[in-house]
Amino acid sequence: MYCYRCGAQLTGTEKFCGHCGAPQEEALKSLAGEEPSAPREETAGADARPAGEPEAAAPEPEAQPQAGEEGDFSQPTQETGFSSPGGGEPWSGQPGPEGPGGEQPPAGGKGKKKWIIPVAVGAALVVVIGGFLLYRSISTGRAYQEAVEQGRSALDRGSYAQAADYYEQARDLRGLETQDQLALAEAYLGEDDLLAAAQLLREMKLTEGDEQYALYQKLYGLAVLSGDVDEVDTDNFPVVTLKLDCDQPFPLEVSEVSIQEDGTDCQVQALAKDGDQVEITYLTYDAQNSEEYRQPVLTFVVDGISQQRQGEYYTPYFVPAEVRLVSTDVSEYPLVRAYFRVEDQTTGETVEGLGNNAFRIMERVEGGEYLAREVKAVMPLEGNGGLNIDLVADKSDSITEGDMGKIKTVMTEFVQELDFALGDRAEVLAFDSIVQQMCYYTDDVALLVNGINNMATDGLTAFYDAVYDGVNNATLQGGARCVIAFTDGMDNRSRHTPDELIRYANTQQTPVYIVGVGNSVDESTLRRIADSTGGRYWYIDDLYDLEGIFEQIYDEQMDYYIVEYESDSGADSYATRDLQVTVSGGGYRGQQEMTVTPVRSIKDDGGVGGGHRYEIFKESLSWEEASRRCQEMGGHLATITSQDEMDQIIALAEAQDVKYVWLGGYTSYDDAGNVFGHWVTGEAFNFQAWSPNEPSRQDQDGTEEWYIMLWNIPSLGGWCWNDQRNDPASAVTYMADSMGYVCEFEN
C-alpha cells in the first residue's frame, strides 16, 4: 500500500508513515466506513461524568414510519450498524423460525429498502479509493519530478554519485523517461562505472528514429570502450595512432577528443572505426632522442561528461631518407596532387609501403605564413595512376642501319609492355637535324609502333632541342611524367643550350633520364643534365641494353608516391609556394624544403572534350609555332587520311579565306634516299594528295623542306599538298596574309 499523503510505499502494518508521519490507522478506518475513534478523557467508569453535573434526560424516541411509508430506513447501531425495522432489539441478521429474531420479516416493501444503504456505502468507498489513488498519483509525480530535478542539478555540478542516487530514486517511483535514462547513464560514466552504464544503455535499445539516438550511440560507445589504450602505432612518428577495443559504433567527432603527452596538447587528426577497434591518430611533439618514453592521456567529452584512457609507448628509431618532389598537378585545385620519390639516403633504394599518415606538409603561398595542410591521401603510383613518358630517339646519320634496327626493336617491346589500362601514355620523338614527332601522346600501342617504324636515319644531332621539346610535351600532359632520351653523339645542331634545358626541365618539374651510346658522346654534359633535373644517366656499349634501362626507369617511376593535399582555395593555383615536407614511416624518416611553381597542363582546362573535331586559325606562324599552339590546346595539327577529311578542312579554309594551311606531317628520306611522309599521330600515310613533283624536300633556294602544307594553287589544279620550310612567310612575304593552321581534337 502507499501513504495517502505523500505516496510513499508502505508494508500495510504501519500506524504512521515513516516519510511524512501521516496516521495510517485512521485512514484505514475511513476507508472501511467506520467513525474514527474519538480521543478519550480519563474516567472512573463507563457512566462517569463531571461532579455536580445533573444526569442528562433521556432523549425522546423519534416517531418511526409505519410499514409501507416512505423513509422507513433502518438506523445504524453501535453494535451491528443496523437496527431492527421496528426499532426494538437489534436484528442479528440470522433467520429464525418466522424470520429474523424469531419474528416474521417486515411486510410490504420494507424488506427491499435494507440494501440501499450498503450500495450507498460501496459507492462512497469507490469515491474515496479513487480520490486516494488520484492523490497518490499526483504525489508520486511530484516526488519523481523533484528527484529528477535534483539529479540534473547534481549532474551539472559534476556530483555524479549524488546524481546517480537521485535518478535511481526517481526510477524506483515509476521508471525513468528516455532523457532521464540517458542522464543516469551519464552519471554512471562520470563515476567511471562503465558496466552499469553499458547495462543501462543496452536495455534501452533506441533506434535511429529516436530523437536522442545520436547521444545514445555516443554514450554507448564510451561505455563499451576498453578501459585503457590497447595498442600504439608509432610507425609514422611524430604521427601516432592509439587503438582501443570497441564492439559498438563509435560516432564521436574529432572535436570531442583531446590528447596530451606530458602536459603538452597534441593535435588530433583523425578518429576512425576499424572492425572492433577505434583508432585515434594525432600529431605529437618531436623526439630529441630515439626510444623516449611517452604516456598519452586520451580524453573524450560527450554532453559535458568526460572520460579518460591512458597508453604508453617508446619513440622509434628512424633510418635517414631522401625526399624529392618530382612534379605537381593542380588540375583539380585547391586539391594539389604532388608526386614524391622517397629513397634510403645511404643505399638509394626506394622506401616502400608508406601510408596516409607518413607525409606531413607545411605550405607557404607567395610569402605568406606556413600552414599545415590536410593530407587527403597517400598512394603509390603503381596501381593508382599512369605515367606519361616521352621517348626521345636519336636517328641522326651516325646511327647505322643495324643500330636503327636495334633501336626500333627495343622501343617497340617497351611500349608494348606499358600499362595503358591504368593510364600510361607515351609519345615518340626522334631527332636528326630537326625534332620530329613520330607519334603524339597516346595509349594506342599500334600507333606508337607505327611511329617507331617510321624512323629513318638522316642529318645532324639536335639532341638538346629534342629533349627540350620532350619536356614541354610531357608537361602538357600533367600528372607523373618523365623524358627518356638516348644519343650516340655530341649535339651539333640545337638552338637550346644544356643550361637552358636544365632550367626549363626544373621549372616544368620534369625529370630527364639520358642514355649515352658509344664513344662519341659528351658524357659529362649528359650526366649533368640528368642529375640536375632529378633523372639519371647511363652509359652503354650496346643498344640492346636500352631494354633493361627502360624497364628500370619505368619501375622507379612506379615507385612514386601520389600525395593529395588541400591547399589555399583563395590563392592562385599557379602561385609559387614553399613546402616543408616531413616523411616518417617504414623505419625511415626524412625532411625536405622546396619551392615550387605549378605549371599548366591540358587537364587544367578540363581536358579537350567535345568529341572529334577540327578548328581553323588564320594566323601567320611557323610550323613549329603552330604545332605547339595546337598541343597547348589539347590537340595536334590536323592529319588527313581520307578524301572526306580533306574536304572538311578545305571547307574550313575557304570559309576563313585561308590559302596556306599547316598540316601535322613531316617528310623524311628513307635508307635508299627516297622521300616519304608521316603523320605526327603515327597514323598510316596511305592517302596522299601531293602537288606535281612534290615532295621535293628542298626549296628553290636550297633550304630544307620538312613540313607538310595544304595550299590552294589554281595553276596546280587547286587544293593539294606541298612540303615546306619551317617559316615560308619569311621568304615569300605575301603568304603571311593568307596563312593559317588547323588543329584536330580527338575527344
Secondary structure, 3 states (H helix, E strand, C coil): CECCCCCCECCCCCCECCCCCCEHHHHHHHHHCCCCCCCCCCCCCCCCCCCCCCCCCCCCCCCCCCCCCCCCCCCCCCCCCCCCCCCCCCCCCCEECCEECCCCCCCHHHHCHHHHHHHHHHHHHHHHHHHHHHHHHHHHHHHHHHHHHHHHHHHHHCCHHHHHHHHHHHHHHHCCCHHHHHHHHHHHHHCCCHHHHHHHHHHHCCCCCCCCHHHHHHHHHHHHCCCCCCEEECCCCCEEEEEEECCCCCCCCHHHEEEEECCEEEEEEEEEEECCEEEEEEECCCCCCCCCEECEEEEEEECCEEEEEECCEECCCCEEEEEEEEEEEEEECCEEEEEEEEEECCCCCECCCCCHHHEEEEEEECCCCCEEECEEEEEECCCCCCEEEEEEEECCCCCCHHHHHHHHHHHHHHHHCCCHHHCCEEEEEEECCCEEEEEEEECCHHHHHHHHHCCCCCCCCCHHHHHHHHHHHHHHHCCEEEEEEEECCCCCCCCCCHHHHHHHHHHCCCCEEEEEECCCCCHHHHHHHHHHCCCCEEEECCHHHHHHHHHHHHHHHHCCEEEEEECCCCCCCCCCEEEEEEEEECCEEEEEEEEECCCCCHHHHCCCCCCCEEEEECCCCCHHHHHHHHHHCCCEECCCCCHHHHHHHHHHHHHCCCCEEEEEEEEEECCCCCEEEEECCCCCCCCCCECCCCCCCECCCCCECCEEEEEEEHHHCEEEEEEECCCHHHCCHHHHHHEEEEEEECC
